[in-house]
């Protein structure tokens, strides 16, 4: 039975599993985690493993255009953002001890330092930031649940 050629449209979206090892890769991850929401309790610096991890509710930017075109709801997905080779973590404008504080990631950037190290900064809504000093840039993003309908029903919007 001839089923014809496979078409891109027939493929199911799979979970993202991406790794950024340089600033060009990081730009892609930054775009994907823009407007990701998390509570302070879902972020952890695992000092012995030299890892910072945060479980976020990520807006599925990679699907937004198709959702709009197909007149279906926008989606979010739970994802792990993992930073390895961590030397130190600092917070500015947020109190990590307030475990119920809701935060939203606006951007991720990397300022190189000596050798391959530097500081990865998660810029948060409301003038907050998390600065993560790393020995080398290694940031992973992994979807860990199936997508679900975005509770707001809207795509995030940032007026210029």
SVG drawing of the C-alpha trace seen along z (x, -y; Angstrom):
<svg xmlns="http://www.w3.org/2000/svg" viewBox="-9 -51 51 53">
<polyline fill="none" stroke="black" stroke-width="0.4" points="0.0,0.0 1.6,-3.3 1.2,-6.0 3.1,-8.6 5.9,-10.8 6.1,-12.0 5.2,-15.6 6.5,-18.0 2.9,-18.9 2.3,-15.3 5.0,-15.2 4.1,-15.5 6.0,-18.1 8.4,-16.3 9.8,-17.6 12.8,-20.0 16.2,-18.9 18.7,-21.5 22.2,-22.4 24.0,-25.8 27.8,-25.7 28.4,-29.2 26.7,-32.6 25.1,-31.8 23.5,-28.7 22.4,-30.7 20.5,-33.2 18.2,-30.3 17.6,-29.1 17.0,-32.7 14.3,-33.1 12.7,-29.9 12.6,-30.7 11.5,-34.3 8.4,-34.7 9.0,-31.4 7.4,-31.6 8.6,-29.9 8.4,-30.2 11.5,-30.6 10.9,-27.2 11.5,-25.6 15.0,-27.0 18.0,-25.4 21.8,-25.8 23.2,-22.3 26.6,-23.5 28.2,-20.0 27.2,-19.1 28.1,-22.7 24.7,-23.0 21.9,-25.5 18.5,-24.2 15.1,-25.7 11.7,-24.2 9.8,-26.7 6.4,-27.0 7.7,-27.8 5.6,-29.5 5.9,-27.5 7.2,-30.2 8.2,-27.6 4.5,-26.7 2.9,-30.2 2.7,-31.0 1.1,-27.7 -1.4,-28.0 -2.4,-31.4 -2.7,-30.3 -4.8,-27.2 -7.0,-29.2 -6.1,-26.9 -5.0,-27.8 -1.4,-28.8 0.5,-26.4 3.0,-26.2 5.1,-23.3 7.1,-22.5 10.8,-22.6 14.1,-22.2 16.7,-24.9 20.0,-23.5 23.3,-25.4 26.4,-23.3 29.9,-24.3 28.5,-26.8 30.9,-28.5 28.6,-31.0 24.9,-32.2 23.7,-35.6 20.3,-37.2 19.5,-40.9 16.1,-42.5 14.6,-39.1 14.7,-37.3 15.2,-33.5 14.2,-32.7 10.6,-33.9 9.8,-30.5 6.3,-31.6 7.7,-34.5 6.6,-34.2 9.3,-35.2 9.3,-35.6 12.4,-35.3 12.8,-38.1 16.2,-37.3 19.4,-35.3 22.8,-36.7 26.5,-35.7 29.4,-38.0 32.6,-36.2 35.5,-36.4 38.8,-34.6 39.3,-31.5 35.9,-30.0 34.2,-31.2 32.0,-34.2 28.6,-35.2 25.3,-34.0 22.5,-36.4 18.8,-35.6 17.1,-38.9 13.7,-38.8 10.6,-40.9 10.4,-43.7 14.1,-44.6 15.4,-41.3 18.2,-39.2 20.0,-36.0 23.8,-36.0 25.4,-32.7 29.2,-32.6 30.4,-29.6 33.7,-28.0 32.5,-27.3 29.1,-28.0 26.9,-24.9 23.1,-25.5 20.5,-22.8 16.8,-23.1 14.6,-20.0 10.8,-19.8 9.6,-17.4 5.8,-17.4 3.4,-17.4 2.3,-20.9 -0.9,-22.3 -3.2,-25.1 -1.7,-28.5 -4.0,-29.5 -4.1,-33.2 -5.1,-32.1 -2.8,-34.8 0.7,-35.1 3.0,-37.3 3.4,-40.8 6.1,-43.3 5.3,-46.8 8.4,-48.6"/>
</svg>
